[in-house]
Amino acid sequence: MEPTTTSAKATCLLCGAAASPALFLPRFAGSSCQGCARRVGHLLVAEPSLLTDIWPLLSEEDDELEAEPTVQRADGTTVELRQITAEMKRDLSIDDRMKLAEMYGDIGLIREQLEECGRVLVAAPTVDLAQRALDVLFSPELCSPRGLEDLRGRLFPA
């Protein structure tokens, strides 16, 4: 089994600073520091539409002609399903949000999976949770081959 972190002397592939503890990015033969991982999470949460060249599946758009499903609350009010889902997610722990992200991937809701991984990176209390989110985000199936290079440009514009 591969280690989840690299040695304490690793350098972050994004900012160039020491990455200790390092978050391993095996696809790119290097590491990320926790600060850059958190910055990636903030970008995914705040501006996912600006990252479609890095994660092309973020560009999946809902059919705007199709109405959002609605549900009826116990009090008789009707709300959109996405509102109920957002309310339920607010009560989840970060660990549960990572499990949700993994489940989204299992059922093919990739855009939602990527966005949840962003939320996990923003708030990850442990290196293990951040590593799990990065493993999903930088997988060959989801991240473009130039993803790390493009991301570096977004995080640290010249």
C-alpha positions as CSV (number, residue, x, y, z in Angstrom):
1,M,0.0,0.0,0.0
2,E,1.3,3.4,-0.9
3,P,2.0,6.0,1.8
4,T,-0.5,8.8,2.0
5,T,2.2,11.5,2.8
6,T,5.7,12.0,1.7
7,S,8.7,12.9,3.7
8,A,8.9,16.1,5.8
9,K,11.5,17.5,3.3
10,A,9.0,17.5,0.4
11,T,8.4,20.7,-1.6
12,C,4.9,21.8,-2.6
13,L,4.4,21.5,-6.4
14,L,2.1,24.5,-6.3
15,C,3.8,27.2,-4.2
16,G,7.3,25.8,-3.9
17,A,7.4,26.0,-0.1
18,A,8.3,23.1,2.2
19,A,5.3,20.8,2.5
20,S,5.4,19.4,6.0
21,P,3.3,17.4,6.5
22,A,3.1,16.8,2.8
23,L,0.0,15.7,0.9
24,F,1.0,13.2,-1.7
25,L,0.1,13.8,-5.4
26,P,1.3,10.6,-6.9
27,R,0.0,11.4,-10.4
28,F,2.3,14.4,-10.5
29,A,5.2,12.7,-8.7
30,G,5.2,15.2,-5.8
31,S,3.3,16.8,-3.0
32,S,1.2,19.7,-1.9
33,C,1.3,21.7,1.3
34,Q,-1.8,22.0,3.4
35,G,-2.1,25.7,2.7
36,C,-2.3,25.1,-1.1
37,A,-4.7,22.2,-0.6
38,R,-7.0,24.6,1.3
39,R,-6.6,27.3,-1.4
40,V,-7.7,24.7,-4.0
41,G,-10.7,23.9,-1.8
42,H,-11.6,27.6,-1.6
43,L,-11.4,27.9,-5.4
44,L,-13.6,24.9,-5.9
45,V,-16.2,26.2,-3.5
46,A,-16.2,29.8,-4.6
47,E,-15.7,29.6,-8.4
48,P,-16.1,26.1,-9.7
49,S,-17.0,27.4,-13.2
50,L,-13.6,28.9,-13.5
51,L,-11.9,25.5,-13.1
52,T,-13.5,23.6,-15.9
53,D,-10.2,23.4,-17.8
54,I,-8.7,21.6,-14.8
55,W,-11.7,19.5,-13.9
56,P,-13.7,19.3,-17.1
57,L,-16.6,17.5,-15.4
58,L,-17.3,20.7,-13.4
59,S,-18.8,22.1,-16.6
60,E,-21.8,19.6,-16.6
61,E,-24.7,21.9,-16.5
62,D,-28.2,21.1,-15.3
63,D,-30.8,21.2,-18.1
64,E,-32.0,24.8,-17.5
65,L,-35.3,24.0,-19.4
66,E,-36.1,21.3,-16.8
67,A,-37.6,22.5,-13.6
68,E,-35.9,21.8,-10.3
69,P,-37.8,19.0,-8.4
70,T,-39.7,20.3,-5.5
71,V,-40.7,18.6,-2.2
72,Q,-43.3,19.4,0.4
73,R,-42.2,20.0,3.9
74,A,-44.1,18.7,7.0
75,D,-45.5,22.2,7.5
76,G,-47.0,22.2,4.0
77,T,-44.6,24.5,2.3
78,T,-43.1,23.5,-1.0
79,V,-39.3,24.0,-1.6
80,E,-36.8,23.0,-4.2
81,L,-35.1,19.7,-3.6
82,R,-31.7,21.4,-3.7
83,Q,-32.7,23.6,-0.7
84,I,-33.5,20.5,1.4
85,T,-30.3,18.8,0.4
86,A,-28.3,21.9,1.3
87,E,-30.0,22.0,4.7
88,M,-29.2,18.4,5.4
89,K,-25.5,18.8,4.4
90,R,-25.0,21.6,6.9
91,D,-25.3,19.2,9.7
92,L,-22.7,16.7,8.3
93,S,-19.2,16.4,9.8
94,I,-16.2,16.9,7.5
95,D,-15.6,13.2,7.6
96,D,-19.2,12.6,6.5
97,R,-18.9,15.1,3.7
98,M,-15.9,13.2,2.4
99,K,-17.9,10.0,2.5
100,L,-20.7,11.8,0.6
101,A,-18.1,12.9,-2.0
102,E,-17.0,9.3,-2.4
103,M,-20.6,8.2,-2.7
104,Y,-21.3,10.9,-5.3
105,G,-18.5,9.4,-7.4
106,D,-19.9,5.9,-7.0
107,I,-23.3,7.0,-8.4
108,G,-21.9,9.2,-11.1
109,L,-22.5,12.6,-9.7
110,I,-19.1,13.9,-10.5
111,R,-19.6,17.6,-10.3
112,E,-21.1,17.2,-6.9
113,Q,-18.2,15.0,-5.9
114,L,-15.7,17.6,-7.0
115,E,-17.5,20.4,-5.1
116,E,-17.7,18.3,-1.9
117,C,-14.0,17.6,-2.1
118,G,-13.5,21.3,-2.2
119,R,-15.5,21.8,0.9
120,V,-13.5,19.0,2.6
121,L,-10.2,20.7,1.7
122,V,-11.4,24.0,3.1
123,A,-12.3,22.6,6.5
124,A,-10.3,19.3,6.7
125,P,-9.2,18.9,10.4
126,T,-6.8,16.1,9.5
127,V,-4.1,15.3,6.9
128,D,-5.9,12.0,6.2
129,L,-9.1,13.8,5.2
130,A,-7.3,16.3,3.0
131,Q,-5.4,13.5,1.4
132,R,-8.6,11.6,0.6
133,A,-10.0,14.7,-1.1
134,L,-6.8,15.3,-3.1
135,D,-6.8,11.7,-4.2
136,V,-10.2,12.2,-5.8
137,L,-9.5,15.6,-7.2
138,F,-6.2,14.7,-8.9
139,S,-7.2,11.3,-10.1
140,P,-6.5,10.7,-13.9
141,E,-10.2,10.2,-14.5
142,L,-11.2,13.7,-13.2
143,C,-8.2,16.0,-13.5
144,S,-6.8,17.1,-16.8
145,P,-3.2,16.2,-17.6
146,R,-2.2,19.8,-17.3
147,G,-4.3,20.3,-14.2
148,L,-1.6,21.0,-11.7
149,E,0.2,23.5,-14.0
150,D,-3.1,25.3,-14.8
151,L,-4.0,25.3,-11.1
152,R,-0.7,26.8,-10.1
153,G,-1.4,29.7,-12.5
154,R,-4.8,30.2,-10.8
155,L,-3.5,30.1,-7.3
156,F,-0.4,32.2,-8.0
157,P,-1.0,34.5,-11.1
158,A,2.1,36.1,-12.4
